[in-house]
Amino acid sequence: MTIEEFKKYAIDLKRFNIAEVEELTLMQPDELDQYQTELERDTGNLSNWDHFRAFITMKAKVKTYEDVVLNHINSIREEGE
């Protein structure tokens, strides 16, 4: 992930180094399914990094959804003008 992308999702950038940011990738759907299964089973196999990746992935999905909704609202407003 680039630092520009990371800035969209992280609040305290000082807590992360460049290597960690570059290593960070959003989870794929199958990874999220596996994460959820591990979380539900409470196996203790999940690391803080796993939790962080899941959080950033979900935050990215919410941001994408918000952008789509905002664009739709703006297009409706423009049509009404």
PDB file as gemmi writes it, atoms N, CA and C in Angstrom:
CRYST1    1.000    1.000    1.000  90.00  90.00  90.00 P 1                      
ATOM      1  N   MET A   1       0.854  -1.166   0.000  1.00  0.00           N  
ATOM      2  CA  MET A   1       0.000   0.000   0.000  1.00  0.00           C  
ATOM      3  C   MET A   1       0.902   1.231   0.000  1.00  0.00           C  
ATOM      4  N   THR A   2       0.479   2.239  -0.708  1.00  0.00           N  
ATOM      5  CA  THR A   2       1.267   3.465  -0.720  1.00  0.00           C  
ATOM      6  C   THR A   2       0.929   4.302   0.506  1.00  0.00           C  
ATOM      7  N   ILE A   3       1.809   5.208   0.844  1.00  0.00           N  
ATOM      8  CA  ILE A   3       1.575   6.070   2.000  1.00  0.00           C  
ATOM      9  C   ILE A   3       0.343   6.950   1.775  1.00  0.00           C  
ATOM     10  N   GLU A   4       0.097   7.338   0.524  1.00  0.00           N  
ATOM     11  CA  GLU A   4      -1.079   8.155   0.225  1.00  0.00           C  
ATOM     12  C   GLU A   4      -2.368   7.383   0.519  1.00  0.00           C  
ATOM     13  N   GLU A   5      -2.398   6.114   0.124  1.00  0.00           N  
ATOM     14  CA  GLU A   5      -3.569   5.281   0.420  1.00  0.00           C  
ATOM     15  C   GLU A   5      -3.713   5.098   1.932  1.00  0.00           C  
ATOM     16  N   PHE A   6      -2.590   4.836   2.584  1.00  0.00           N  
ATOM     17  CA  PHE A   6      -2.596   4.579   4.019  1.00  0.00           C  
ATOM     18  C   PHE A   6      -3.124   5.780   4.796  1.00  0.00           C  
ATOM     19  N   LYS A   7      -2.798   6.973   4.343  1.00  0.00           N  
ATOM     20  CA  LYS A   7      -3.241   8.190   5.023  1.00  0.00           C  
ATOM     21  C   LYS A   7      -4.764   8.306   5.061  1.00  0.00           C  
ATOM     22  N   LYS A   8      -5.450   7.693   4.099  1.00  0.00           N  
ATOM     23  CA  LYS A   8      -6.910   7.736   4.071  1.00  0.00           C  
ATOM     24  C   LYS A   8      -7.524   6.969   5.238  1.00  0.00           C  
ATOM     25  N   TYR A   9      -6.814   5.962   5.719  1.00  0.00           N  
ATOM     26  CA  TYR A   9      -7.397   5.036   6.682  1.00  0.00           C  
ATOM     27  C   TYR A   9      -6.816   5.118   8.083  1.00  0.00           C  
ATOM     28  N   ALA A  10      -5.573   5.543   8.211  1.00  0.00           N  
ATOM     29  CA  ALA A  10      -4.913   5.560   9.513  1.00  0.00           C  
ATOM     30  C   ALA A  10      -5.011   6.949  10.140  1.00  0.00           C  
ATOM     31  N   ILE A  11      -5.094   6.986  11.438  1.00  0.00           N  
ATOM     32  CA  ILE A  11      -5.191   8.251  12.144  1.00  0.00           C  
ATOM     33  C   ILE A  11      -3.809   8.720  12.613  1.00  0.00           C  
ATOM     34  N   ASP A  12      -3.066   7.836  13.236  1.00  0.00           N  
ATOM     35  CA  ASP A  12      -1.777   8.206  13.807  1.00  0.00           C  
ATOM     36  C   ASP A  12      -0.652   7.582  12.985  1.00  0.00           C  
ATOM     37  N   LEU A  13      -0.192   8.298  11.985  1.00  0.00           N  
ATOM     38  CA  LEU A  13       0.827   7.763  11.076  1.00  0.00           C  
ATOM     39  C   LEU A  13       2.161   7.502  11.763  1.00  0.00           C  
ATOM     40  N   LYS A  14       2.415   8.194  12.858  1.00  0.00           N  
ATOM     41  CA  LYS A  14       3.700   8.035  13.562  1.00  0.00           C  
ATOM     42  C   LYS A  14       3.873   6.641  14.153  1.00  0.00           C  
ATOM     43  N   ARG A  15       2.797   5.916  14.294  1.00  0.00           N  
ATOM     44  CA  ARG A  15       2.865   4.580  14.901  1.00  0.00           C  
ATOM     45  C   ARG A  15       3.350   3.513  13.930  1.00  0.00           C  
ATOM     46  N   PHE A  16       3.516   3.878  12.658  1.00  0.00           N  
ATOM     47  CA  PHE A  16       3.874   2.900  11.638  1.00  0.00           C  
ATOM     48  C   PHE A  16       5.109   3.354  10.882  1.00  0.00           C  
ATOM     49  N   ASN A  17       5.938   2.378  10.517  1.00  0.00           N  
ATOM     50  CA  ASN A  17       7.091   2.724   9.698  1.00  0.00           C  
ATOM     51  C   ASN A  17       6.780   2.414   8.230  1.00  0.00           C  
ATOM     52  N   ILE A  18       7.626   2.899   7.357  1.00  0.00           N  
ATOM     53  CA  ILE A  18       7.398   2.754   5.915  1.00  0.00           C  
ATOM     54  C   ILE A  18       7.308   1.282   5.515  1.00  0.00           C  
ATOM     55  N   ALA A  19       8.147   0.440   6.089  1.00  0.00           N  
ATOM     56  CA  ALA A  19       8.127  -0.987   5.744  1.00  0.00           C  
ATOM     57  C   ALA A  19       6.774  -1.608   6.075  1.00  0.00           C  
ATOM     58  N   GLU A  20       6.205  -1.243   7.220  1.00  0.00           N  
ATOM     59  CA  GLU A  20       4.895  -1.784   7.600  1.00  0.00           C  
ATOM     60  C   GLU A  20       3.810  -1.311   6.634  1.00  0.00           C  
ATOM     61  N   VAL A  21       3.871  -0.055   6.258  1.00  0.00           N  
ATOM     62  CA  VAL A  21       2.875   0.491   5.333  1.00  0.00           C  
ATOM     63  C   VAL A  21       2.981  -0.202   3.982  1.00  0.00           C  
ATOM     64  N   GLU A  22       4.196  -0.375   3.503  1.00  0.00           N  
ATOM     65  CA  GLU A  22       4.387  -1.027   2.208  1.00  0.00           C  
ATOM     66  C   GLU A  22       3.976  -2.489   2.243  1.00  0.00           C  
ATOM     67  N   GLU A  23       4.119  -3.125   3.403  1.00  0.00           N  
ATOM     68  CA  GLU A  23       3.744  -4.536   3.552  1.00  0.00           C  
ATOM     69  C   GLU A  23       2.229  -4.721   3.626  1.00  0.00           C  
ATOM     70  N   LEU A  24       1.530  -3.687   4.078  1.00  0.00           N  
ATOM     71  CA  LEU A  24       0.094  -3.774   4.287  1.00  0.00           C  
ATOM     72  C   LEU A  24      -0.649  -3.933   2.961  1.00  0.00           C  
ATOM     73  N   THR A  25      -1.483  -4.944   2.909  1.00  0.00           N  
ATOM     74  CA  THR A  25      -2.381  -5.137   1.770  1.00  0.00           C  
ATOM     75  C   THR A  25      -3.775  -5.360   2.328  1.00  0.00           C  
ATOM     76  N   LEU A  26      -4.756  -4.937   1.575  1.00  0.00           N  
ATOM     77  CA  LEU A  26      -6.134  -5.187   1.981  1.00  0.00           C  
ATOM     78  C   LEU A  26      -6.421  -6.671   1.845  1.00  0.00           C  
ATOM     79  N   MET A  27      -7.254  -7.182   2.727  1.00  0.00           N  
ATOM     80  CA  MET A  27      -7.608  -8.597   2.684  1.00  0.00           C  
ATOM     81  C   MET A  27      -8.529  -8.876   1.508  1.00  0.00           C  
ATOM     82  N   GLN A  28      -8.313  -9.998   0.891  1.00  0.00           N  
ATOM     83  CA  GLN A  28      -9.188 -10.484  -0.162  1.00  0.00           C  
ATOM     84  C   GLN A  28     -10.421 -11.111   0.504  1.00  0.00           C  
ATOM     85  N   PRO A  29     -11.526 -11.270  -0.232  1.00  0.00           N  
ATOM     86  CA  PRO A  29     -12.741 -11.837   0.372  1.00  0.00           C  
ATOM     87  C   PRO A  29     -12.514 -13.173   1.080  1.00  0.00           C  
ATOM     88  N   ASP A  30     -11.714 -14.050   0.497  1.00  0.00           N  
ATOM     89  CA  ASP A  30     -11.476 -15.338   1.160  1.00  0.00           C  
ATOM     90  C   ASP A  30     -10.676 -15.162   2.448  1.00  0.00           C  
ATOM     91  N   GLU A  31      -9.779 -14.185   2.477  1.00  0.00           N  
ATOM     92  CA  GLU A  31      -9.028 -13.902   3.700  1.00  0.00           C  
ATOM     93  C   GLU A  31      -9.944 -13.345   4.782  1.00  0.00           C  
ATOM     94  N   LEU A  32     -10.892 -12.488   4.390  1.00  0.00           N  
ATOM     95  CA  LEU A  32     -11.846 -11.957   5.359  1.00  0.00           C  
ATOM     96  C   LEU A  32     -12.732 -13.064   5.918  1.00  0.00           C  
ATOM     97  N   ASP A  33     -13.146 -13.994   5.045  1.00  0.00           N  
ATOM     98  CA  ASP A  33     -13.938 -15.139   5.512  1.00  0.00           C  
ATOM     99  C   ASP A  33     -13.148 -15.967   6.520  1.00  0.00           C  
ATOM    100  N   GLN A  34     -11.896 -16.222   6.213  1.00  0.00           N  
ATOM    101  CA  GLN A  34     -11.049 -16.989   7.123  1.00  0.00           C  
ATOM    102  C   GLN A  34     -10.841 -16.235   8.438  1.00  0.00           C  
ATOM    103  N   TYR A  35     -10.627 -14.929   8.334  1.00  0.00           N  
ATOM    104  CA  TYR A  35     -10.467 -14.094   9.533  1.00  0.00           C  
ATOM    105  C   TYR A  35     -11.713 -14.195  10.413  1.00  0.00           C  
ATOM    106  N   GLN A  36     -12.892 -14.070   9.790  1.00  0.00           N  
ATOM    107  CA  GLN A  36     -14.142 -14.134  10.543  1.00  0.00           C  
ATOM    108  C   GLN A  36     -14.304 -15.490  11.222  1.00  0.00           C  
ATOM    109  N   THR A  37     -13.979 -16.554  10.506  1.00  0.00           N  
ATOM    110  CA  THR A  37     -14.074 -17.897  11.083  1.00  0.00           C  
ATOM    111  C   THR A  37     -13.154 -18.032  12.292  1.00  0.00           C  
ATOM    112  N   GLU A  38     -11.918 -17.583  12.140  1.00  0.00           N  
ATOM    113  CA  GLU A  38     -10.954 -17.640  13.257  1.00  0.00           C  
ATOM    114  C   GLU A  38     -11.457 -16.806  14.432  1.00  0.00           C  
ATOM    115  N   LEU A  39     -12.027 -15.652  14.136  1.00  0.00           N  
ATOM    116  CA  LEU A  39     -12.527 -14.769  15.181  1.00  0.00           C  
ATOM    117  C   LEU A  39     -13.686 -15.415  15.928  1.00  0.00           C  
ATOM    118  N   GLU A  40     -14.611 -16.022  15.177  1.00  0.00           N  
ATOM    119  CA  GLU A  40     -15.770 -16.673  15.798  1.00  0.00           C  
ATOM    120  C   GLU A  40     -15.371 -17.873  16.634  1.00  0.00           C  
ATOM    121  N   ARG A  41     -14.383 -18.611  16.176  1.00  0.00           N  
ATOM    122  CA  ARG A  41     -13.933 -19.802  16.907  1.00  0.00           C  
ATOM    123  C   ARG A  41     -13.028 -19.444  18.076  1.00  0.00           C  
ATOM    124  N   ASP A  42     -12.556 -18.193  18.098  1.00  0.00           N  
ATOM    125  CA  ASP A  42     -11.677 -17.715  19.167  1.00  0.00           C  
ATOM    126  C   ASP A  42     -10.499 -18.665  19.377  1.00  0.00           C  
ATOM    127  N   THR A  43      -9.820 -18.975  18.268  1.00  0.00           N  
ATOM    128  CA  THR A  43      -8.717 -19.938  18.311  1.00  0.00           C  
ATOM    129  C   THR A  43      -7.436 -19.352  18.893  1.00  0.00           C  
ATOM    130  N   GLY A  44      -7.348 -18.044  18.941  1.00  0.00           N  
ATOM    131  CA  GLY A  44      -6.128 -17.411  19.428  1.00  0.00           C  
ATOM    132  C   GLY A  44      -5.041 -17.347  18.370  1.00  0.00           C  
ATOM    133  N   ASN A  45      -5.379 -17.705  17.129  1.00  0.00           N  
ATOM    134  CA  ASN A  45      -4.393 -17.720  16.049  1.00  0.00           C  
ATOM    135  C   ASN A  45      -4.225 -16.374  15.356  1.00  0.00           C  
ATOM    136  N   LEU A  46      -5.053 -15.396  15.706  1.00  0.00           N  
ATOM    137  CA  LEU A  46      -5.001 -14.110  15.025  1.00  0.00           C  
ATOM    138  C   LEU A  46      -4.024 -13.161  15.724  1.00  0.00           C  
ATOM    139  N   SER A  47      -3.235 -12.494  14.921  1.00  0.00           N  
ATOM    140  CA  SER A  47      -2.268 -11.540  15.458  1.00  0.00           C  
ATOM    141  C   SER A  47      -2.851 -10.133  15.416  1.00  0.00           C  
ATOM    142  N   ASN A  48      -2.173  -9.210  16.072  1.00  0.00           N  
ATOM    143  CA  ASN A  48      -2.579  -7.807  15.993  1.00  0.00           C  
ATOM    144  C   ASN A  48      -2.549  -7.330  14.547  1.00  0.00           C  
ATOM    145  N   TRP A  49      -1.584  -7.838  13.771  1.00  0.00           N  
ATOM    146  CA  TRP A  49      -1.480  -7.465  12.367  1.00  0.00           C  
ATOM    147  C   TRP A  49      -2.714  -7.940  11.594  1.00  0.00           C  
ATOM    148  N   ASP A  50      -3.192  -9.164  11.899  1.00  0.00           N  
ATOM    149  CA  ASP A  50      -4.410  -9.674  11.260  1.00  0.00           C  
ATOM    150  C   ASP A  50      -5.600  -8.760  11.562  1.00  0.00           C  
ATOM    151  N   HIS A  51      -5.728  -8.381  12.833  1.00  0.00           N  
ATOM    152  CA  HIS A  51      -6.830  -7.494  13.230  1.00  0.00           C  
ATOM    153  C   HIS A  51      -6.709  -6.143  12.520  1.00  0.00           C  
ATOM    154  N   PHE A  52      -5.502  -5.622  12.442  1.00  0.00           N  
ATOM    155  CA  PHE A  52      -5.285  -4.337  11.796  1.00  0.00           C  
ATOM    156  C   PHE A  52      -5.621  -4.402  10.310  1.00  0.00           C  
ATOM    157  N   ARG A  53      -5.170  -5.462   9.633  1.00  0.00           N  
ATOM    158  CA  ARG A  53      -5.479  -5.619   8.211  1.00  0.00           C  
ATOM    159  C   ARG A  53      -6.985  -5.717   7.983  1.00  0.00           C  
ATOM    160  N   ALA A  54      -7.671  -6.463   8.837  1.00  0.00           N  
ATOM    161  CA  ALA A  54      -9.127  -6.594   8.710  1.00  0.00           C  
ATOM    162  C   ALA A  54      -9.800  -5.239   8.923  1.00  0.00           C  
ATOM    163  N   PHE A  55      -9.346  -4.498   9.917  1.00  0.00           N  
ATOM    164  CA  PHE A  55      -9.912  -3.186  10.198  1.00  0.00           C  
ATOM    165  C   PHE A  55      -9.709  -2.239   9.019  1.00  0.00           C  
ATOM    166  N   ILE A  56      -8.496  -2.179   8.490  1.00  0.00           N  
ATOM    167  CA  ILE A  56      -8.198  -1.292   7.362  1.00  0.00           C  
ATOM    168  C   ILE A  56      -8.996  -1.725   6.127  1.00  0.00           C  
ATOM    169  N   THR A  57      -9.127  -3.020   5.925  1.00  0.00           N  
ATOM    170  CA  THR A  57      -9.902  -3.525   4.785  1.00  0.00           C  
ATOM    171  C   THR A  57     -11.358  -3.088   4.891  1.00  0.00           C  
ATOM    172  N   MET A  58     -11.940  -3.247   6.062  1.00  0.00           N  
ATOM    173  CA  MET A  58     -13.338  -2.858   6.228  1.00  0.00           C  
ATOM    174  C   MET A  58     -13.501  -1.343   6.141  1.00  0.00           C  
ATOM    175  N   LYS A  59     -12.540  -0.610   6.670  1.00  0.00           N  
ATOM    176  CA  LYS A  59     -12.595   0.844   6.572  1.00  0.00           C  
ATOM    177  C   LYS A  59     -12.521   1.287   5.105  1.00  0.00           C  
ATOM    178  N   ALA A  60     -11.706   0.617   4.309  1.00  0.00           N  
ATOM    179  CA  ALA A  60     -11.598   0.921   2.879  1.00  0.00           C  
ATOM    180  C   ALA A  60     -12.914   0.629   2.170  1.00  0.00           C  
ATOM    181  N   LYS A  61     -13.554  -0.483   2.533  1.00  0.00           N  
ATOM    182  CA  LYS A  61     -14.836  -0.828   1.921  1.00  0.00           C  
ATOM    183  C   LYS A  61     -15.906   0.210   2.266  1.00  0.00           C  
ATOM    184  N   VAL A  62     -15.934   0.645   3.509  1.00  0.00           N  
ATOM    185  CA  VAL A  62     -16.899   1.659   3.926  1.00  0.00           C  
ATOM    186  C   VAL A  62     -16.630   2.968   3.196  1.00  0.00           C  
ATOM    187  N   LYS A  63     -15.366   3.353   3.082  1.00  0.00           N  
ATOM    188  CA  LYS A  63     -15.001   4.592   2.369  1.00  0.00           C  
ATOM    189  C   LYS A  63     -15.439   4.513   0.913  1.00  0.00           C  
ATOM    190  N   THR A  64     -15.232   3.382   0.276  1.00  0.00           N  
ATOM    191  CA  THR A  64     -15.658   3.204  -1.118  1.00  0.00           C  
ATOM    192  C   THR A  64     -17.170   3.344  -1.231  1.00  0.00           C  
ATOM    193  N   TYR A  65     -17.888   2.728  -0.315  1.00  0.00           N  
ATOM    194  CA  TYR A  65     -19.348   2.813  -0.319  1.00  0.00           C  
ATOM    195  C   TYR A  65     -19.802   4.257  -0.102  1.00  0.00           C  
ATOM    196  N   GLU A  66     -19.183   4.947   0.855  1.00  0.00           N  
ATOM    197  CA  GLU A  66     -19.519   6.350   1.101  1.00  0.00           C  
ATOM    198  C   GLU A  66     -19.296   7.193  -0.147  1.00  0.00           C  
ATOM    199  N   ASP A  67     -18.190   6.965  -0.840  1.00  0.00           N  
ATOM    200  CA  ASP A  67     -17.889   7.715  -2.067  1.00  0.00           C  
ATOM    201  C   ASP A  67     -18.940   7.473  -3.140  1.00  0.00           C  
ATOM    202  N   VAL A  68     -19.374   6.228  -3.290  1.00  0.00           N  
ATOM    203  CA  VAL A  68     -20.398   5.889  -4.283  1.00  0.00           C  
ATOM    204  C   VAL A  68     -21.712   6.598  -3.943  1.00  0.00           C  
ATOM    205  N   VAL A  69     -22.104   6.543  -2.684  1.00  0.00           N  
ATOM    206  CA  VAL A  69     -23.353   7.177  -2.256  1.00  0.00           C  
ATOM    207  C   VAL A  69     -23.266   8.692  -2.443  1.00  0.00           C  
ATOM    208  N   LEU A  70     -22.148   9.287  -2.053  1.00  0.00           N  
ATOM    209  CA  LEU A  70     -21.977  10.727  -2.199  1.00  0.00           C  
ATOM    210  C   LEU A  70     -22.028  11.144  -3.669  1.00  0.00           C  
ATOM    211  N   ASN A  71     -21.382  10.389  -4.526  1.00  0.00           N  
ATOM    212  CA  ASN A  71     -21.425  10.681  -5.955  1.00  0.00           C  
ATOM    213  C   ASN A  71     -22.857  10.593  -6.495  1.00  0.00           C  
ATOM    214  N   HIS A  72     -23.585   9.596  -6.032  1.00  0.00           N  
ATOM    215  CA  HIS A  72     -24.978   9.435  -6.459  1.00  0.00           C  
ATOM    216  C   HIS A  72     -25.826  10.623  -5.996  1.00  0.00           C  
ATOM    217  N   ILE A  73     -25.662  11.020  -4.755  1.00  0.00           N  
ATOM    218  CA  ILE A  73     -26.411  12.159  -4.219  1.00  0.00           C  
ATOM    219  C   ILE A  73     -26.079  13.429  -5.011  1.00  0.00           C  
ATOM    220  N   ASN A  74     -24.806  13.629  -5.291  1.00  0.00           N  
ATOM    221  CA  ASN A  74     -24.403  14.803  -6.050  1.00  0.00           C  
ATOM    222  C   ASN A  74     -24.974  14.798  -7.461  1.00  0.00           C  
ATOM    223  N   SER A  75     -25.021  13.634  -8.092  1.00  0.00           N  
ATOM    224  CA  SER A  75     -25.588  13.566  -9.441  1.00  0.00           C  
ATOM    225  C   SER A  75     -27.078  13.860  -9.433  1.00  0.00           C  
ATOM    226  N   ILE A  76     -27.793  13.443  -8.382  1.00  0.00           N  
ATOM    227  CA  ILE A  76     -29.211  13.743  -8.250  1.00  0.00           C  
ATOM    228  C   ILE A  76     -29.406  15.244  -8.072  1.00  0.00           C  
ATOM    229  N   ARG A  77     -28.557  15.851  -7.253  1.00  0.00           N  
ATOM    230  CA  ARG A  77     -28.664  17.304  -7.029  1.00  0.00           C  
ATOM    231  C   ARG A  77     -28.409  18.070  -8.330  1.00  0.00           C  
ATOM    232  N   GLU A  78     -27.426  17.621  -9.096  1.00  0.00           N  
ATOM    233  CA  GLU A  78     -27.101  18.288 -10.352  1.00  0.00           C  
ATOM    234  C   GLU A  78     -28.240  18.175 -11.352  1.00  0.00           C  
ATOM    235  N   GLU A  79     -28.931  17.051 -11.358  1.00  0.00           N  
ATOM    236  CA  GLU A  79     -30.063  16.857 -12.261  1.00  0.00           C  
ATOM    237  C   GLU A  79     -31.224  17.791 -11.884  1.00  0.00           C  
ATOM    238  N   GLY A  80     -31.351  18.079 -10.604  1.00  0.00           N  
ATOM    239  CA  GLY A  80     -32.430  18.929 -10.130  1.00  0.00           C  
ATOM    240  C   GLY A  80     -32.196  20.402 -10.367  1.00  0.00           C  
ATOM    241  N   GLU A  81     -30.995  20.775 -10.701  1.00  0.00           N  
ATOM    242  CA  GLU A  81     -30.680  22.201 -10.901  1.00  0.00           C  
ATOM    243  C   GLU A  81     -31.036  22.674 -12.269  1.00  0.00           C  
TER     244      GLU A  81                                                      
END                                                                             
